Amino acid sequence: MTDTATAHAARETRGFQAEVKQLLHLMIHSLYSNREIFLRELISNASDACDKLRFEALSDAKLFEDDTALAIRVDYDKEARTLTVVDNGVGMSREEVIANLGTIAKSGTREFFSALTGDQQKDAHLIGQFGVGFYSSFIVADKVTVLTRRAGRPAAEGVRWESDGSGEFTVETVERAARGTEITLHLREGQDDLLEGTRIRAIIRRYSDHIVQPIRMPKEEWKDGRMEKGTEPETVNQASALWARAKADIKDEEYKEFYKHVGHDFEDPLAWAHARVEGRQEYTQLLYIPSRAPFDLWDRNARHGVKLYVRRVFIMDDAEQLLPVYLRFVRGVVDSADLPLNVSREILQESKDIEAIRAGCTKKVLALLEGLAENEKAKYADFWKAFGRVLKEGVGEDFANKEKIAGLLRFASTHADTAEETVSLADYASRMKEGQEAIYYVTAETFNAARNSPHLEVFRKKGIEVLLLSDRVDEWVVSHLTEFGGKPLESVARGGLDLGKLEDEAEKKAIEQEAGELKGLTDRIQASLGERVKEVRVTHRLTESPACLVADEHDVSANLARLLKAAGQQAPASKPILEINPRHPVVLRLKDEEAKFDDWASVLFDQAMLAEGGTLDDPAAFVRRINGLMMDLGGGGSRIVLPG
Ligand code: ADP
């Protein structure tokens, strides 16, 4: 016991986690041109620490230690060349210091960082995604000293941390009367501007004006004809909750800086919505759409990013109940006037009041997106690129807003030339042909596979637009979105093709007649393929290809079956239907084939599988058959000379 206690108090030197070393090095170089942001990061952490203390003190008032006036202090010392940021927030224990200031603690961050290429690591934007945080101190400092004490712990449990940022840090347990954290930066050569009171004030006003706690600095005074640091403190920020101020009084720049604080982001947001809602629940919402997707967007359990306040008191981060999962990219603040201060996550889960707030926030975000889609198309395109795939989840998750979400979806289409040009369902509907009753789509694993799918041939011929769906989630989307604006969504690769009024009767008759004539052939192919197919039939879907595969009306599509398989899930066994083009020369030739009929039938099936992006059970057999048939085509005894 005594041994460990002594070891504990002793000064120990530890190495940074490898990724921290790398991150520190890169940060200093890639963020140097923005070096003054370190102050925003330190003040932001100090503010969070005050929020955390206020929240923890709701259930344990002793933590305040008779000092409830939470504040942040910034000071500088020209002689010592130091800049200091002090808060009387929650502070850190020794274990917390080691975990927070020695590793990259956030789950997934390390993996993400390791996966970046050298060039990507130099990209300030990507580095910024980590929430540059505390480590940004080393952009301007060659030594950083942290003194801290966790609220509620005895003075003997203070902690001193120090590092020059090159690879190691020291920690020791020290006596510290003051609660909270004091961070001292020993500035590098050439950072003298950061030792000027006016310059520091300007940085604080620019980046941290919105911070709720007062940020205090020593007043400047005239001494011997010069401005010098005085002894009286003064508050240099507005120190009021930004979201509680009237919209008209808030500048865009202030909204943007506030976003960087709540969103832990380095970049400006794409858009935001700020409103006070009155009604059954009274609350203020300030919700932001980021410009870029965070690296952990795909983790549905990742931080949700909306902070909950009750009458300006911070209650919790990542209040996942405030927005549905498919809007997890939204950042911001909700401040309720009605919820009790002691509200917990468990209470939120069941609260009817929260349901009302959540519905209101969802509506607000969707309206913000609708506004962008309508009025700022380029911005909406950026949004769609970053978050479209997440928004799609909403189609199946949010029944009440399904139609709205469907209106916000964008898809590649045969109407455009590239995967990047997308159309909305409303665009599609406005271009529907006279007599067209459905919105048609094809699903495939890639854009090219979708665009070149044989299933599109007849649609191309008739000039009917088809949506090209190649996102993994698209299969799921269309299973939930069966209609839009009263028009059904139909797969071009499923069931018998019925183009309804788009086909003329004479054409239909002709096909039926051809089907009758080829009955003998389709039966023979079916017998030859046996268990591989559910049925073989004649189609009028194809104009150029000899054959294609379709799924029966209620079967799982081949694309979905492939996706499930790739994800290691059992796909329900369903056999495809082979459809053949009665006018294709290969098909016509087959009528008279005897000796190699089985090979022809197999090749027909396999190439239909390949054409829609499928894989063959036995590729070698396919190659052998193709080669055999190619040799025959040589005909009349002439030989094909194979290389080698
Ligand atoms: P981030 O703030 O994005 O989590 P940082 O590297 O800035 O990342 O900080 C890491 C952690 O260190 C914070 O999450 C917080 O737990 C702790 N921390 C940093 N500064 C303070 C402070 N002034 N008071 C208390 N804890 C702090």
Residues whose N, C-alpha, C, O or C-beta is under 5 A from the ligand:
A	BS01	ADP	N45 A46 A49 G91 M92 N100 F130 G131 V132 G133 F134 Y135 T181 H264
